[in-house]
Amino acid sequence: MAELPTTPLPQIEGKLVALPTGQAPEGLGSTGGVDPDPHGNDQQETPIVSMAPHPDDRQWWLSGQANIIFQGRLPFHSTYEGPNSFRNSAEYKTSLVGTLFSGVRTRSIRYNTDLILDVESAGGRGLSEALGLAGFTNLDVVRNPNLGSTPYLARYEIHQTIGLSEHVMDQQPGPFSLASTVPERRIELRGGKMTLPDFFDINSVGSDSHLQFMNWTIDNNGAWDYAADTRGYTVGGMAEYDDRSWSIRYGIFAMPVVANGIDLDWAFSRAHGQNGEFELRKGWVAHQKGISRLLFFANRAHMGTYREANDAFLTGIDPTPRITSHAHTGALKYGFGYNTEQAITANLRVFGRFGWNEGQHESYAYTEVDQTFSAGADYAGTRWKRPVDKVAIAFVSNAIKSDHQEYLRLGGLGFLLGDGNLNYGRETIVESYYTYHFWRGLFYSVDVQYIDNPGYNRDRGPAWVGSVRAHVDF
């Protein structure tokens, strides 16, 4: 296994899931939380974490996963509520995501081709119909529950490797990259239907809603308004260059026709999302693995601006603030993000993110965040003889720009937020979980989230959300 494989861990609806290969995926201590000894001596046998381990040398891939999350909320203080508020009454909801991964590949190492086809079903609902929080508590929830749980084609991809070196390296095969051996220097091309967090902004400590954190601004960079339909998928292509210690990737993808819409705009000349990322696989701590990633994005779509919507309301043109009435074809929304992860000891890992976007144009595809920073850590249960178990805690603080604040204060509605008024404060969330490896590919988790100023509103909250999760890889 290469020290720092560039092949991403698999992800569903923007959420990473455990590799269904029969062994824990390699990363920053991700094999049960135990890194190999720096002198080359393995500390313990690698646990089996799939119901049916997948052989590494097969030309085909067939696996699956299911993830069930039960969440409940206690009543909290609220002086008022609006159409898009996080409700202050006691409530519980359940979500279920199931995925079937399949693929075939050629046997060439230097010029390998993967054909990938995944089918998925996403059912259930989120608390308050997934409204009222910029950092919502369950990344598995589809933000339009009326789409139902009918299975759909989640991914279809062609993945082409072009080797640039005679030297080869091992990688953990997975449903998005089937080969177990790849050239040390290579170009990888992908085209088809995919979700961008499969390949950008990956973090092995904080990206997996199926085994790690559940909040969608902890699992992903909340300020990254990446191209996606309501379920989190888009169509496009990307290219990636991988070297021994660094990678660079770029892609262009279709944007939705309307904010949080299920239909994509196929006219790339007027609407598209461009994404680029540089990745450096070098740690900050001696003899420990670390990775840093620098991300940028630039979206063009039929987007409105908050200031125009505010001015039209204040001058009496519009009876209520309505950003969709002030949309411009080809409007540009851009931003950047930084992502780092670092192993501290054999069992302790830390991570952090920072994100910023220009905030003048409407939040369009992911969530209503203009600036964010997060930090967290996980600890493997090796000391209590549970090497695959994890206990973790993370903190995230989200913000929006002044025009966005004013829009919500005047009673405007975004696709997620709108209390009818706003006493602005940063939305701050603390989440902690314990994941218990029951047997092979079966995992259970308990999780608690504390949300201060839900929806950026000091007049509401704080709120507490508790969760129980069952996950199976097969």
Secondary structure, 3 states (H helix, E strand, C coil): CCCCCCCCCCEECCEECCCCCCCCCCCCCCCCCCCCCCCCCCCCCCCCCCCCCCCCCCCEEEEEEEEEEEEEECCCCECCCCCCCCCCCCEEEEEEEEEEEEEEECCCCCCCEEEEEEEEEEEECCHHHHCCCCCCCCCCCCCCHHHCCCCEEEEEEEEEEEECCCCEEECCCECCECCCEEECCEEEEEEEEECHHHCCCCCCCCCCCCCCCCCHHHHCCCCCCCCCCCCCCEEEEEEEEECCCEEEEEEEECCECCCCCCCECCCCCCCEEEEEEEEECCCCCCCCCEEEEEEEEEEEEEEEEHHHHHHHHHCCCCCCCCHHHHEEEEEEEEEEEEEEEEECCCCEEEEEEEEEECCCECCCCCCCCCEEEEEEEEEEEHHHCEEEEEEEEEEEEEECCHHHHHHHHCCCCCCCCCCCCCCECCEEEEEEEEEEEEECCEEEEEEEEEEECHHHECCECCEEEEEEEEEEEC
